[in-house]
Amino acid sequence: MSSRGLRHESWNKPDFSLLERIFRLGSTQPRRISCLCFLLVRLNMLLHSRFRLEWMRSVKKVQSFYFVFVEMNQPILVLNTNVQRESGRKVQEQNIAAAKAVADVIRTCLGPRAMLKMLLDPMGGIVMTNDGNAILREIDVSHPAAKSLIEISRTQDEEVGDGTTSVIILAGELLNVALPFLERKTHPQVLINAYTTALDDMLKYIEKTVAVTIDVNNDEDMLKIIRSSLGTKFMKRWSDLACKMALDVVRTVSINERGKTEIDLKRYAKVEKIPGGEIEESCVLQGVMFEKDVTHPKMRRRIENPRIVLLDCPLEYRKGESQTNIEISKEEDFAKILKLEEEQVEKMCMDIIALKPDLVITEKGVSDLAQHYFVKNNITALRRLRKSDNNRVARACGATIVSRTDELRESDVGTGCGLFEIKKIGDEYFTFITECKSPKACTILLRGASKDVLSEVERNLQDAMNVARNVAIDARLVPGGGATEMALSAFLNENSKSIEGVKQWPYRAVAQALEIIPSTLIQNCGGNAIRVLTALRAKHAVAGNSNFGIDGDLGVVAEMSQLGVWDAYSVKIQTLKSAIETAVLLLRIDDIVSGLKKEGDEAGNPGAQAADENAMEMSAE
């Protein structure tokens, strides 16, 4: 509708003809009418209060058309009406609040004076630990940002096995210092660019200035490093025992191939927990231990220098993969079938007996007939062993796992074991394959007062073994106790002076966030955070004092190299990368769309209910 069509000769009286024209135009060309027309007419009428009655009569026509117009121009809904959507700065503020809440949960679990958390799992079990990953694994959260933060703790544990608490605290603080910039409407990309630049600068600075290299073949140096990781754990009281055990495990499973060190703790170092006894009775077995007894009571339970055969096939009659029906008309036919089964089992046993083994271990079953042949030839048999345990036995004694008995060769027999023995501990029988000549697999036997104590000892020992593995692969160290973080903070503050523009301030915010680690160490041991942190800043303001950190027991400034508190270089690098990359990831989010259940699903689908009712009626009839 053109502006000329709306113009009237006089504005001194109500324009009823204009209302009629709008109504007629709207009925013929509804797409071209605008709400502005209605507002102009209303403004025209309000200027003349003496014509209110005429206005009320005339506007009824326009109102009826107006509602028709609104109804015909409904907005197009792209998302489901039951979907919640939040966008803009509000989303980023919520993400920061969720991350800070997760970080606050485990903040008191950092350092040698860390507090324990008691968690109840869904099955009613109790978990008491200060391990960040173990705590977050048991916590049920609903916010997506909190889930993302918990995920980086799991990744940190899988990659390097340590630093799970530090990475969560640091990531939460990096997001917390970004909040003031977002409130001042700084674009998130400015923060992301500054954080990424700070990460690159920190990695270069650590490698050139902070990191030191040690000799991994020196047991004394290795034990000091492992002991510093146990200083914050329950096993601190038995640190000498735990350090020796962790170092023995790493040295046992370590393999050098093509100039590269491979240490697979998850596959070849198994932890066996047996309640009872004292923690001092724990030890590392140079071989394999598992819960299993012989298949026949007359078989030998102790064999020195045994010849071991490992199988991945059953020593029973082999059944067909498909169902087979056989018609038998004579009794002799049934006897022939039984004879064939016995001959098949006998052939498998003869193939094994030909190699003159002392011990046969299979992952499948062993029939009574096979046991008879083994007892007759003074052979001990174990059945239904786990695949993982069988792999460890093969690695420890030098045997090869065979899938068919007719493929057995002399080279497949394991001769590296010094002693096979079955012992009864408590009410269970355990098999020990120990005193191996060159074991590349081992078992850690843990003893303790209760299952809860053993679980915490296992978690502590896993951390110690991971530290030893990280140092064995990468022999570089950095000072602990927050010294590395303070050195990086001082470096970033100084380096920020060379950065121009708005980017300088979020760059400095990273330096501020790094101070959360020494600050938390001070708070957790009851120290004065402001006073001690100020003294630590003064130390790092002087060149050459990058080794000064916080004594976690006393809450005072101390020289970390003198205390012997060191962190593995790979752990520290992974912590910084994971924390900053997670903060950058959450800052990039500007929209959250969460799908809810449909109303029909909550109250039950009406169509489905009707179908169920019909089905019930039919079944009743």
C-alpha positions in Angstrom: 0.0 0.0 0.0 1.5 3.3 -1.0 1.9 6.3 1.2 -0.4 8.2 -1.1 -3.2 5.8 -0.3 -3.0 6.6 3.4 -2.9 10.4 3.0 -6.0 12.3 3.9 -7.0 15.9 3.1 -7.8 16.9 6.7 -6.6 15.6 10.0 -9.2 17.7 11.9 -11.8 14.9 12.1 -11.7 11.2 12.4 -11.0 9.5 9.1 -13.6 6.7 9.1 -13.2 6.3 5.3 -9.5 5.4 5.9 -10.6 2.6 8.2 -12.9 1.2 5.6 -10.1 1.4 2.9 -7.7 -0.4 5.1 -10.2 -3.1 5.8 -11.0 -3.6 2.1 -7.4 -3.6 1.2 -6.6 -6.1 3.9 -9.3 -8.5 2.8 -8.0 -8.5 -0.8 -4.3 -8.2 -0.3 -3.5 -9.4 3.3 0.2 -9.8 2.6 0.7 -6.1 1.9 -1.1 -4.7 5.0 1.1 -3.8 7.9 0.6 -3.3 11.6 1.8 0.2 11.0 -1.6 1.0 9.3 -3.5 0.0 12.4 -1.2 2.1 14.6 -1.6 5.1 12.4 -5.3 4.9 12.5 -5.3 4.5 16.2 -3.1 7.5 16.7 -5.5 9.5 14.4 -8.5 8.6 16.5 -6.8 9.3 19.8 -6.2 12.9 18.8 -10.0 13.4 18.8 -11.5 12.4 22.1 -14.9 13.8 21.2 -15.3 11.1 18.6 -14.6 8.1 20.9 -18.0 6.6 20.3 -17.5 6.6 16.5 -14.0 5.3 17.1 -15.2 2.3 19.1 -17.8 1.5 16.5 -15.4 1.7 13.6 -12.4 0.0 15.1 -14.3 -3.2 15.5 -13.9 -3.8 11.8 -10.2 -3.1 11.9 -9.7 -5.2 15.0 -11.3 -8.2 13.3 -9.1 -7.8 10.3 -6.0 -7.2 12.5 -6.4 -10.5 14.2 -6.9 -12.2 10.9 -3.7 -10.5 9.7 -1.7 -11.7 12.8 -3.0 -15.2 12.4 -2.0 -15.3 8.7 1.5 -14.1 9.5 2.6 -16.4 12.3 6.5 -16.7 12.7 8.0 -19.9 11.3 9.2 -22.2 14.1 12.4 -24.0 13.1 13.1 -25.7 16.5 10.7 -27.8 18.4 8.7 -25.8 20.9 9.8 -28.3 23.7 13.5 -27.5 23.0 15.3 -25.0 25.3 17.7 -22.6 23.7 20.0 -20.1 25.3 22.5 -17.9 23.6 24.8 -15.0 24.0 26.8 -13.9 27.0 24.4 -15.7 29.3 25.6 -19.1 28.0 29.2 -18.2 28.6 28.5 -17.0 32.1 26.7 -20.3 32.9 29.6 -22.4 31.5 32.0 -20.5 33.7 29.8 -20.9 36.7 29.5 -24.7 36.1 33.3 -25.1 35.6 34.0 -23.1 38.7 31.6 -25.3 40.7 33.4 -28.4 39.6 36.8 -26.9 40.4 35.6 -25.9 43.9 34.6 -29.5 44.6 38.2 -30.8 44.4 40.2 -27.7 45.3 40.8 -29.0 48.8 42.3 -32.3 47.3 45.5 -30.6 46.1 48.8 -31.0 48.0 50.2 -33.0 50.9 47.6 -31.7 53.3 44.7 -32.6 51.0 41.4 -33.5 52.4 39.6 -36.8 51.5 36.1 -37.0 49.9 33.7 -39.7 50.9 31.5 -40.8 48.0 28.6 -43.2 47.8 28.3 -45.1 44.5 25.0 -46.2 43.1 25.5 -49.7 44.4 25.9 -48.5 48.0 29.7 -48.8 48.1 31.9 -46.2 49.8 34.8 -44.5 48.1 37.2 -42.4 50.2 40.0 -40.7 48.2 41.6 -37.4 47.3 42.3 -38.5 43.7 40.7 -36.0 41.4 39.8 -38.4 38.6 38.3 -40.9 41.1 36.1 -38.2 42.7 34.8 -36.7 39.5 34.2 -40.2 38.0 31.6 -40.8 40.8 29.9 -37.4 40.6 26.8 -37.2 38.5 26.5 -33.8 36.8 23.9 -32.5 34.3 25.5 -29.3 32.9 27.3 -29.9 29.6 30.2 -27.6 30.6 30.7 -29.6 33.8 30.7 -32.8 31.9 33.4 -31.4 29.5 35.6 -30.5 32.5 35.2 -34.0 34.0 36.2 -35.5 30.6 39.5 -33.7 30.6 40.3 -35.2 34.0 39.7 -38.6 32.6 41.9 -37.8 29.5 44.7 -36.5 31.8 44.6 -39.8 33.8 44.7 -41.9 30.6 47.5 -39.9 29.0 49.9 -39.3 31.8 48.3 -40.8 34.9 48.8 -37.7 37.2 47.8 -34.1 37.5 44.1 -34.8 37.4 43.3 -32.4 40.2 45.6 -29.6 39.0 44.1 -29.6 35.5 40.6 -29.1 36.8 41.6 -26.3 39.2 43.6 -24.5 36.5 40.9 -24.8 33.9 38.3 -23.5 36.3 40.4 -20.5 37.2 41.2 -19.7 33.5 37.5 -19.4 32.9 36.9 -17.4 36.0 39.4 -14.7 35.1 37.7 -14.4 31.7 34.4 -13.5 33.2 35.2 -9.7 33.8 36.2 -9.3 30.2 33.0 -10.8 29.0 31.0 -8.5 31.3 32.8 -5.6 29.7 31.6 -7.0 26.3 35.1 -8.1 25.1 34.7 -10.4 22.2 35.5 -14.1 23.1 37.8 -14.4 20.1 40.1 -11.8 21.7 40.3 -13.9 24.8 40.8 -17.1 22.8 43.6 -15.5 20.8 45.4 -14.3 24.0 45.0 -17.7 25.7 46.4 -19.5 22.7 49.4 -17.1 22.4 50.1 -17.5 26.2 50.1 -21.3 25.8 52.7 -21.2 23.0 54.9 -18.9 24.9 54.7 -21.0 28.1 55.6 -24.2 26.3 58.7 -22.6 24.8 59.7 -21.0 28.1 59.4 -24.3 30.1 61.5 -26.2 27.6 64.3 -23.7 27.4 64.5 -22.4 31.0 62.6 -24.4 33.6 63.1 -28.1 32.6 66.1 -30.1 33.7 67.2 -33.6 32.6 68.2 -36.5 34.9 69.7 -39.9 34.4 66.9 -42.5 34.4 69.3 -45.3 35.2 70.1 -43.7 38.6 67.8 -45.4 41.1 68.3 -42.8 43.8 67.1 -39.9 41.5 64.2 -41.9 40.3 63.1 -42.8 43.8 63.2 -39.1 44.8 60.9 -38.2 41.9 58.4 -41.0 42.7 58.5 -40.1 46.4 57.5 -36.5 45.6 54.4 -37.7 43.8 53.4 -39.9 46.8 53.8 -36.9 49.2 50.2 -35.9 48.7 48.8 -39.5 49.0 47.6 -41.9 51.6 50.7 -44.0 50.9 53.0 -41.3 52.2 53.7 -43.2 55.4 54.9 -46.2 53.3 56.5 -44.1 50.6 59.8 -46.1 50.6 58.0 -49.4 49.9 55.7 -47.9 47.3 58.5 -46.1 45.5 60.6 -49.3 45.2 57.5 -51.3 44.0 56.7 -48.6 41.4 60.2 -48.5 40.1 60.5 -52.4 40.0 57.2 -52.6 38.0 58.4 -50.0 35.4 61.8 -51.6 35.0 60.2 -55.1 34.6 57.7 -54.3 31.9 59.9 -51.9 30.0 60.9 -52.9 26.5 63.4 -51.2 24.2 62.5 -51.7 20.5 64.2 -49.8 17.7 65.5 -47.2 20.1 62.1 -46.5 21.5 61.0 -47.3 25.1 57.6 -49.0 25.5 56.0 -49.4 28.9 52.5 -50.9 28.9 51.4 -50.8 32.6 47.8 -51.4 31.8 48.3 -54.7 30.0 51.3 -56.3 31.6 51.2 -55.0 35.2 48.3 -56.4 37.1 47.3 -55.5 40.7 45.9 -58.3 42.9 44.3 -57.1 46.1 43.9 -59.6 49.0 42.3 -58.2 52.2 44.2 -59.2 55.3 47.7 -58.8 56.6 49.6 -55.5 56.7 50.6 -53.1 53.9 54.2 -53.9 54.5 53.5 -57.4 53.2 52.8 -56.0 49.7 55.3 -56.9 47.0 56.0 -57.2 43.3 56.1 -60.7 41.9 58.5 -61.3 39.0 55.9 -63.2 37.2 52.2 -63.8 37.1 49.6 -64.5 39.8 45.9 -65.3 39.4 43.1 -66.9 41.2 42.9 -70.4 39.9 43.3 -74.1 41.1 44.1 -77.3 39.2 41.4 -79.1 37.4 42.1 -82.5 39.1 43.1 -83.1 42.7 45.9 -85.5 41.8 47.7 -83.0 39.7 50.9 -81.5 41.0 50.7 -78.1 42.8 54.4 -77.3 42.8 56.7 -77.6 39.8 60.2 -76.2 39.5 61.4 -75.1 36.0 58.1 -76.2 34.4 57.6 -76.5 30.6 54.4 -74.5 29.9 52.0 -74.9 27.0 49.4 -72.2 26.5 46.2 -72.8 24.5 43.3 -70.8 23.2 41.1 -73.8 22.3 39.0 -76.2 24.3 40.3 -79.7 25.2 36.8 -81.1 24.6 34.8 -82.6 21.8 34.5 -79.9 19.2 30.8 -79.2 18.4 29.6 -78.0 15.0 28.7 -74.4 14.5 25.3 -75.3 13.2 22.8 -77.7 14.7 23.2 -81.3 13.4 20.6 -84.1 13.7 21.7 -87.8 13.4 19.3 -90.7 13.1 20.5 -93.8 14.8 18.9 -97.2 14.2 21.4 -99.4 15.9 23.1 -99.4 19.3 26.5 -99.9 17.6 26.1 -96.6 15.7 25.7 -94.7 19.0 28.9 -96.4 20.3 30.7 -95.4 17.2 29.7 -91.7 17.7 31.0 -91.8 21.3 34.2 -93.5 20.1 34.7 -90.7 17.5 34.4 -88.0 20.2 36.9 -89.8 22.5 39.3 -90.2 19.6 39.2 -86.5 18.9 39.9 -85.6 22.5 42.6 -88.3 22.7 44.3 -86.9 19.5 44.4 -83.4 21.0 45.9 -84.7 24.2 48.5 -86.8 22.4 49.6 -83.7 20.4 50.2 -82.0 23.7 51.8 -84.9 25.5 54.3 -85.3 22.6 56.0 -82.1 23.7 56.4 -83.4 27.3 55.0 -80.3 29.1 54.6 -80.0 32.9 51.8 -77.4 32.8 49.0 -76.8 30.3 46.9 -73.7 30.5 43.9 -73.1 28.3 41.4 -70.3 28.0 38.6 -72.8 27.4 37.3 -75.9 29.1 39.1 -79.3 29.8 37.0 -82.5 29.6 37.1 -85.3 32.1 38.8 -87.5 29.4 41.5 -85.0 28.8 42.1 -84.7 32.6 42.5 -88.5 32.7 45.2 -88.4 30.0 47.0 -85.5 31.7 47.0 -87.1 35.2 48.2 -90.3 33.6 51.2 -88.4 32.1 51.9 -86.3 35.3 50.8 -83.1 33.6 49.0 -80.3 35.5 46.2 -78.4 33.7 44.5 -75.1 34.4 41.3 -74.1 32.5 39.2 -71.1 31.7 42.0 -68.5 32.3 41.3 -64.9 31.2 42.7 -63.8 28.0 44.6 -60.9 29.7 46.1 -63.3 32.3 47.1 -65.8 29.5 48.9 -62.9 27.6 50.8 -62.1 30.8 51.9 -65.7 31.3 53.1 -65.9 27.7 55.1 -62.7 28.1 56.6 -63.9 31.5 57.7 -67.4 30.5 58.3 -66.9 26.8 55.6 -69.2 25.6 53.4 -68.8 22.5 49.6 -69.0 22.7 48.3 -71.6 20.2 44.8 -72.0 18.8 45.1 -75.6 17.5 46.9 -78.5 19.2 48.0 -80.0 15.9 50.0 -76.8 15.3 52.1 -77.1 18.5 55.9 -76.9 18.0 58.8 -77.1 20.4 59.4 -73.4 20.1 55.9 -72.7 21.4 56.7 -74.2 24.8 57.6 -71.7 27.6 60.7 -72.5 29.6 61.4 -69.2 31.2 59.6 -69.9 34.5 61.5 -70.9 37.6 58.6 -72.0 39.8 55.0 -72.9 39.5 53.1 -73.1 42.8 49.5 -73.0 44.0 48.9 -71.5 47.4 45.8 -71.1 49.6 45.3 -67.5 50.9 42.3 -67.2 53.0 39.6 -69.3 51.4 40.8 -69.1 47.9 43.5 -70.8 45.8 46.0 -68.7 43.9 48.4 -69.8 41.2 51.9 -68.3 41.2 54.2 -68.4 38.1 57.3 -66.7 39.5 61.1 -66.6 39.4 61.0 -66.0 35.6 64.4 -65.5 33.9 63.4 -62.4 31.9 59.9 -61.5 32.9 58.3 -58.7 30.9 55.1 -58.9 32.9 54.6 -58.7 36.6 51.9 -58.8 39.4 51.6 -56.3 42.3 50.3 -58.2 45.3 48.7 -55.7 47.8 47.7 -56.6 51.4 45.8 -54.4 53.7 43.2 -54.2 56.4 40.1 -53.7 54.3 38.9 -53.3 50.7 38.6 -49.5 51.1 42.2 -49.3 52.2 43.4 -51.5 49.4 41.5 -49.5 46.8 43.1 -46.3 47.9 46.6 -48.0 48.0 46.0 -49.2 44.5 45.1 -45.7 43.3 48.2 -44.2 44.9 50.4 -46.9 43.5 49.0 -46.4 40.0 49.9 -42.7 40.2 53.5 -43.6 41.4 53.9 -46.1 38.5 52.6 -43.5 36.0 55.2 -41.0 37.3 58.0 -43.5 37.0 56.8 -44.4 33.5 56.6 -40.8 32.3 60.1 -40.1 33.6 61.5 -43.3 32.1 60.1 -42.2 28.7 60.9 -38.5 29.0 63.7 -37.8 31.5 63.0 -34.1 31.9 61.7 -32.6 35.2 60.2 -29.3 36.4 60.1 -28.0 40.0 56.9 -28.8 41.9 55.1 -27.1 44.7 53.7 -24.4 42.4 57.2 -23.2 41.4 56.7 -23.8 37.7 53.3 -22.0 37.7 54.8 -19.0 39.5 57.8 -18.9 37.1 55.4 -18.9 34.2 53.2 -16.2 35.8 56.2 -13.9 36.2 57.3 -14.6 32.6 53.9 -13.8 31.2 53.6 -10.6 33.2 56.9 -9.4 31.9 56.2 -10.6 28.3 52.8 -8.9 28.2 54.5 -5.5 28.1 55.5 -6.2 24.5 51.9 -7.0 23.5 49.9 -4.2 22.1 46.2 -3.6 22.1 43.3 -5.2 24.0 45.0 -8.6 23.8 47.5 -7.6 26.5 44.9 -7.8 29.3 43.6 -11.3 28.8 47.2 -12.4 28.3 48.0 -11.1 31.8 44.9 -12.8 33.1 46.5 -16.1 32.2 49.4 -15.2 34.5 46.9 -14.4 37.2 45.1 -17.7 36.8 48.4 -19.7 37.1 48.8 -18.4 40.7 45.8 -20.5 41.8 48.0 -23.6 42.2 50.4 -22.1 44.8 47.5 -20.2 46.4 45.5 -23.5 46.8 48.6 -25.2 48.3 48.9 -22.5 50.9 45.2 -22.5 51.8 45.0 -26.3 52.1 47.7 -26.4 54.8 46.1 -23.5 56.7 48.6 -20.8 55.7 48.1 -17.1 55.0 47.6 -17.1 51.3 48.0 -13.3 50.7 51.2 -12.9 52.7 52.9 -16.1 51.5 51.9 -15.5 47.9 53.3 -12.0 48.0 56.6 -13.3 49.3 56.7 -15.9 46.5 56.0 -13.2 43.9 58.9 -11.2 45.3 61.2 -14.3 45.0 60.3 -14.9 41.3 60.7 -11.2 40.5 64.5 -11.9 40.9 66.1 -13.7 38.0 67.3 -17.3 38.7 64.7 -18.0 41.4 62.4 -20.2 39.3 62.8 -23.1 41.7 61.1 -21.4 44.6 57.6 -22.8 45.4 55.4 -23.7 48.4 56.2 -26.2 51.0 52.9 -28.1 51.1 53.4 -29.3 54.6 54.2 -26.0 56.3 52.7 -23.5 53.8 55.9 -21.4 53.5 58.2 -20.4 50.6 60.9 -23.0 50.0 63.4 -24.1 47.4 62.0 -27.1 45.6 65.3 -28.6 44.5 66.4 -28.8 48.1 63.1 -30.4 49.2 63.2 -32.8 46.3 59.8 -31.9 45.0 59.7 -32.4 41.3 57.0 -32.9 38.6 57.4 -34.9 35.4 57.8 -32.6 32.4 55.2 -34.5 30.4 52.6 -34.2 33.2 53.1 -30.4 33.4 52.9 -29.9 29.7 49.8 -32.0 29.4 48.2 -30.1 32.3 48.8 -26.7 30.7 47.6 -27.9 27.3 44.4 -29.6 28.6 43.4 -26.7 30.9 43.9 -23.9 28.3 42.4 -25.9 25.4 39.3 -26.7 27.5 38.9 -23.0 28.6 39.2 -22.0 24.9 36.6 -24.6 23.9 34.0 -23.4 26.5 34.6 -19.7 25.6 33.8 -20.5 21.9 30.3 -21.7 22.9 27.6 -19.0 22.4 24.5 -21.1 22.0 23.2 -24.1 24.0 20.2 -26.0 22.6 18.9 -28.7 24.9 16.1 -31.1 23.9 13.5 -32.0 26.4 11.0 -34.8 26.4 7.8 -34.2 24.5 4.7 -33.6 26.5 3.2 -36.7 24.9 6.1 -38.8 26.1 6.0 -37.5 29.7 2.3 -38.3 30.0 2.5 -41.3 27.7 2.0 -41.3 24.0 -1.8 -41.2 23.4 -1.6 -43.2 20.2 0.6 -45.8 21.8 -1.8 -46.0 24.9 -4.8 -46.6 22.6 -2.9 -49.3 20.7 -2.0 -51.0 24.0 -5.6 -50.8 25.2 -6.9 -52.4 22.0 -4.3 -55.1 22.3 -5.3 -55.8 25.9 -9.0 -56.0 24.9 -8.2 -58.5 22.0 -6.2 -60.7 24.4 -9.0 -60.7 26.9 -11.5 -61.8 24.3 
